[in-house]
Amino acid sequence: MKPCGKDEAAPAAGDPWKECFEVAVQLALRAGQIIKKALTEDKDVSTKTSAADLVTDTDHLVENLIISELRTQFPSHRFIAEESAASGSKCVLTAHPTWIIDPIDGTCNFVHRFPTVAVSIGFAVNQELEFGVIYHCTEERLYTGQRGRGAFCNGQRLWASRETDLSKALVLTEIGPKRDPATLKLFLSNMERLLHAKAHGVRVIGSSTLALCHLAAGAADAYYQFGLHCWDLAAATVIIREAGGIVIDTSEWSLRAPERWQCS
């Protein structure tokens, strides 16, 4: 694995969710190898909400693998996962330990063999995010964050940028699968505003979770997107917060408001 930061991670002593975290890391690495191998192979591709909202047989395979393994080891835990939600499962965040899973973030990239793809596993208890694990499959970068214990990439500490001047910032965003005229107009107008504000640059990489990891690593200064789902945010939110960054929603939606989670 390649180093991403500076300071070595301290051991997590007295962590009540240590076993869950370690299992999540191993599952993310295992899933990542499946995704990396499948990246160059032929794929069975379907659409969900639009022609740009793609899902593959590997998405389903990886999600089923992760949930099956977790259910075997932690039978009382609950699950919120992207493809299960697309098939009709409800997203309900209760006080129970809950796993929030995106089997392949960057599925469009994956379909086109563009290497910016990741597996994302978040974990919440009492409606509080406890840890997040994101694995960048092709670059073998393992991003982790545990509440109160810091954020790391391949075991080295991450720190978010402290830049507050937009004219000196690199901003990341995504367009998402909606391509109706109103959405496109909003997306392009926001890009125009950022460029008029003389931001150093605006980047679209095709993976919201990896964009957020770049934010945690200080490689970018800001990120925004409309229509993100809980599986896009859960793991990355812990990592960003533990790296000293801030996650906000201008519509006042938060990970602690489960009745407003978007699942379709």
Beta strands, then each sheet from edge to edge (+ up, - down):
strand 1: 45-47
strand 2: 54-56
strand 3: 78-81
strand 4: 98-105
strand 5: 118-125
strand 6: 128-136
strand 7: 141-146
strand 8: 150-153
strand 9: 156-157
strand 10: 170-173
strand 11: 201-203
strand 12: 222-224
sheet 1: 1+ 2-
sheet 2: 3+ 4+ 5- 6+ 7- 8+ 9-
sheet 3: 11+ 10+ 12+
end
